[in-house]
Amino acid sequence: MVDRTESLPALLALLSAAAQRRGLNDAQWAAEAGVPKETLSRLRRRKDCDFATLCALAAAAAVRFDVVPLYAIPTTPDGHMPLRMDREYEAHLLRLCASGSRNPDAWCALGPRYFMAGLAVMLASSHENDRNGLLALAEMLHPGSSTPDVFRIWLECSPVRPSRFLPMLRAETAALHAA
């Protein structure tokens, strides 16, 4: 993670590289963003900036900002599973699953692709869920994850227990729809 005092210069360096990949020099990049070239130059010496300017520079560089959880998810040495499952992490997973989101980026933000794919396959096994949509999501996250042999291995290794997670998910979904 980038330190707060280094955040803007680091972010501008990433955005600048993206603009250069588009073949834009600083003057062209600033013009496409609708900001004076001098503003871009001054930003490189500052430690803060308004969000609208950053968004304009990102759009001109053909990149976007994403919101990701601030907590790191420690994984097993192979990177396939979360190392542990605490109640806070479980609550995040439950909220994502209850939301009905099929956005692979949202799912990837909460855990390793293999783990999240297996979670989607597990949800697909429950009759109240969108089986086809969840299996398609699982395959986007980790190709082959919806096959019985791969899912069996996931069940053996996963810190999530369906007998605990699925009833909690039903309650979370009911609470979400009641609100």
Secondary structure, 3 states (H helix, E strand, C coil): CCCHHHHHHHHHHHHHHHHHHCCCCHHHHHHHHCCCHHHHHHHCCCCCCCHHHHHHHHHHCCCCCCCCCCCCCCECCCCCCECCCCHHHHHHHHHHHHHCCCCHHHHHCCCCHHHHHHHHHHHHCCCCCCHHHHHHHHHHHCCCCCCHHHHHHHHHHCCCCHHHHHHHHHHHHHHHHHC
